[in-house]
């Protein structure tokens, strides 16, 4: 392979400075859009990255330009060596953040602070306890809600991720926006995306346009403020005038942000995914365990990245099951 100056630049000129690392395939919730009802085939423990391997792979990416690492899962905080992982990664010159369902995050406040984690994304798809139980198959709403309040109180920057599904929680869009009235949080509405076993179809999806229709029907135009999006942002950001927090829409399906994508994903079993929608993966862990360099595998994977949504560049292709059913379930990719 030709040796390019930047192995994290793809054939479309996009530089990848953001690595999402899944630490574990297991979770203490069972969200329907993330995990098939029958569960998933978990990787044997010996196939998962150790904390030393996570650090070595992360160090390679940082050497070549990654400046931001987000830890995901499954639920990353149920991994027993999470304090060690945080401590190791905190030695790298990166912004370190985490995505959690917040069920047990209150036990890790001091660990997160000690290792410089300031930004936390919390998954919460309903503000109704009964709906929460239905979507997660667990009765943990009060814990999650109270832990969001705790995180804000403790000074963390909190984003709340809500996957919208028509006929289930689309009638809570305004409730979620009101949630930002007195809390300095960002609620992010995420379009329902297709993964193996989550019974996706377009009719269940709530689009960017539909979200804004709800917003404009509930607030006068002069109160809806369009915020400036950060570079490489996946979301379109807004706030209601006078509210402490903000809201955003991540429209991966109807308005993909692929042109500015700077993200790569490392699964818990050490495979690199160059796109959330891609069904192809590159095994870094096996090569690492032989003591060989992994740079050439990373470069090849990055170079193979499609311009749009893993090659599904039209909504028609996205609706073709055979094009996305070979992709993993979300829980084994990493949120």
N, C-alpha and C positions, 0 to 999 in steps of 0.2 A: 504494500500500500504506500502511496505517496505520503511523505511526511509533511503534513501541513503544520503551520506555525501554531494554530489553535485546534487541538483535537476535539474541543467542545463546540466548534462552529459547524453547522450543517451545510448542506449543499444549497440552501436557500439564504445563506448569509446570517442565520440566527445564531447568536452566541448564548450558550447555556450556563448561567451562573447560579442556578437554583436547583438544589438536589433534595428530593423528598425521599426519606429513608423509612421503609416499613420495618418495625422491630419485631412484629409478631403477627401471626395469622389468626390468633384467638381473640375473643372479645367477651366482655361481660354483659353485652346486649345482643339482640338478634334482629337488627333492623331489616325489614323485608326487602328494601331496595338494595341492600348491601350483601345480605347472606341468603341463599336459597333456603326454603322452608325445611328441606331435608338436611341442611348443613353442608359443609364442604369437606373435601378430602384434605386433611392437613398434611403438610410436609413433615416427615420424620424429624425429630429433634436434631439428629446428626446432620441434616441437610440445611439447617438454619444457620445464619451467621452468628458467630460468637461476638462478644463485645470487642475483642481484639480485631476480629475481621471487619466489623463495622467501622472501627477506627481506621484501619489500614486502607480500606476502600475509600472512605470519606477523605482521608489525607491525600490520596491520589487525585481525587476530583478537585480538592482545594488547590493543590499544586498547579492545576491547569485552568483555574479561573472561577471555581465555585465560591461564592461569597455568602450564600444563604443556605442553611440546612434546616428542614422541617422534619421532625420525627412523627411518624404516623403508625397505624396498625391496620387491622385489629384495634385493640385498645393498648397503646404503648405502655401505659402505666401499670398494666398487670404483668409485665415482664419483670422478673425478680431482680435482675441486675440493672434496672433502669438508672439507679443512682450512679453506678460505675460508668454506664454509657454516657450519661450527661457530663460526668466529670472528665472523661476522655475527650469528648467532642468539644467541650468548653475550652480546651487548650488550643484549638484551631482558630485562625483569624476569620471567623464567620459569624453571621447573625444566626443564633440558634433559637428555634421556636418549636412548638408542639401542637398537634391536633389531638383532642381528647373528647370522650363523651362526658367527662367531668363527674362520673359517678363516685370515684375515689380520689379525686384530685386534691381534696382538702388535706389529705395525708402527705402531700408532696410539695406544699407551699414553700417550705424552707429549702428543700433540695432544688427546686426550680430557681428560686432567688439566688442561691449560692452559686449556681452555674450560669448565671446571666440570662436566663430565659425570661423575656419580658412580654412576648406576644403569644397568646394562646387562642386557638380556634376551638370552639365548643360546638359539637353537633347537637342540635335540638330542633326537632321537626314539628313540634306542637306545643302550645302553651296550655293545652287541655290535658289533664292527668289521664283521663280515659283513653284519649287518642294516643297519647304517648305510650301507654301500655300496649295498645293495639299494634303500633308500628314497631316497637322495640321488643315486644313479647316479654317485657319485664316491667315491674312496678317500681320505678326509680325516679319518677318525675320530681318529687320534692327534693331529693338529694341533688339532682342536677340543677334545678332552679336555684336552690340556696347556695350551691357552690359557684354559680355564675355571680351571684351577689357578693360572695366572699372574694372571688378573684378581683372584682372591681374594687372592693374595699382595700385589698392588699396591693393595689397599684398596678396590676397587670393590664396590658392592652388586650381587650377581649373582642373577638369576632364570634358571632353566633351564626352557624351555618344551618339553614333550613332547606331541605329538598322538598320542592313543591310537587304535589300530585293532585290532579284535578278530581274534585269530588271528595277529597279527603281533608286537605288542609289549606286549599286555596281561599277558603272563607276566613282564614286567620291572617291573611297578609296585613290587613290594617291593624289587627291586634299586635302583630310583631312590630310594626312601625311605632305604635304607641309605646311599646316596650322600650324604645329608645328615648322617650320623652325625658325621663329623669335619670337615665343611666348613660354614661359615656361609652356605649358599645356600638358596634356596627353589626346590624343584622344583614346577612347575605342570603338572598333567595337564589337557589340553585335549580336549574332545569333538571328534571328527571332524565338520567342517561342510561343507555343500554349496556348491561353486563350479563354475563352468563347466569341464568337462573332467576333474574329479577322480574320476569314477565313484562318487560318494557314494551310499550307501543306509543305512538305519537298522541293518541287520544288521551293518555294520562298526563301528558306534559302541559305545564303552564309556561307560556312563552314570555319573553321580555315585554312584548306589546301588551299582553294580557295583564301582567303585573302592573304596568303603568296605567292601564285602564282603571284598575281598582284604585290606584293612588289618586288619579285625576278626578275620580268620582267622589273621593272623600276629602280632598284638600283643594283649596283654591290654587290656581296656577301660580300666584305670586308667593305662596308658602312653600312650594316644592323647589328646592335649590339644587341645581346640578353642581356637583363638586368636581374638582380636577382629579382625574385618575392618575395614579402613580405610574411611572414607566413600567412596561411589561405587566400591567395590572390585568387580571382576568375579569374584573368586574366594572360595571358602570355605576358610579357612586352618586348618591343623593342624600339630602337631609331635609327635614321639615323645619322651617324657620322657627327658632325658639326652642327646639329640642336639643338636648345635650348630645345625643348620639346621632347615628346616621344609618342609612340602609343602602344596599347595593344589589345588583342583579348579575348573576353569572350565567350567561346564556350560551353555554358550550354547544348547544344543538342548533338554535335558530340564528345566533350571531357569534360564530366561533371567533376566538381571539388568536387564532393560529399565527397570524403574521408577526406578532410580537412575542410568541411563546419562547420562554427561556428556561423551561422546566424539564427535568429528567426524573425518573422514578427508579428507585432500587427496592426490589421486593425483599421480604424477610429471608427468602432462600437464596439471596445474592444474585438475582437476575435483573438486568437493566432493561427498563421499558422506556423507549424514546417518546412515547405518547400514551396518554391514558386510554385512547381509543384503539391503540394498536394491539393486535393479537400476537405479534412476534416479540420475542425476548432474547436477550444475550446473556449467557451464563458467565458471570465474572468470578463467582465463588470457586468453581472447580479449578480454574486456572490459577487463582490466588493460592489455593491449597497445594498446588504443585511447585509453588515458589517462583512462578514465571510472572513477568509484567502483564498488567491488564490493559495498558493504554491502547494497544492496537484493537482490542475488542471494543473498548469504549468508542474509539474513533469510527470504527466500522458501523456501530449501532447508530451513532449520531448522524453519520453521513446518509444512513438509510431512512432517516425520518422523512415522512411525507409532508407535503406543504400544508395539508388540511386534514384534521381528524383521522389519522391513520389510513389515509387514502379514501375515506368516505366523504368525498367532496360535495355531495349533493344530499338533500333530504331523502331522495329516492333510494340511494345506496344505503343510507342509515337505516332505512326501514326494511332492508333485506336481511333476515335473520342470520343467514349463513356468513355474513360479513362481520358480525360481532358476537356470535354465539361461541366462537373459539377463544374469545377474550376471557380472562379470569373473572370470577366473582370479585366485586369491589373489595371485600374483606381480605382477599389474598393479594390484592395489588397494593393497597395502602391508600388511605383517604387523602 
